[in-house]
């Protein structure tokens, strides 16, 4: 149907990123924001999410069950903050090589866009640029013709298709 209407299906991925020098440091940083929460805090949040119409929090709850020992819901995907916060709460966690590899995997799987952020936003952006940027191809490109790209945040910089 989409082809008959001249439409192309596109998709992207939106994640937080927590990158550090080592995987152990990255996972410690990931677990830090929720380390003071009690199991009761998590259970109350999960109960609230269960009453929402949103599919995202419900699907995350199915993956981690609100349990602290299920911190990874996929390869290097941490859903810790999603236990108590709605919205985008899944984070890509690891050292620079690991994070760069996962970003490239999303691109190779066909993602047209990869949107990354972190906590705190500016500090994590600096870490990403310093640690991961050098590992992604075409990292220096910031424009293509008249189109503004985001350097390594542009899909092509992660090894994606060229226009």
Secondary structure by P-SEA (a helix, b strand, c coil): cccccbbbbbbbbbbbbbbcccaaaaaaaaacccccccaaaaaaaaaaaaacccaaaaaaaaaccccccccccccccccccccccccccccccccaaaaaaaaaaaaaacccbbbbbccaaaaaaaaaaaccccccccccccccccccccccccccccccccc
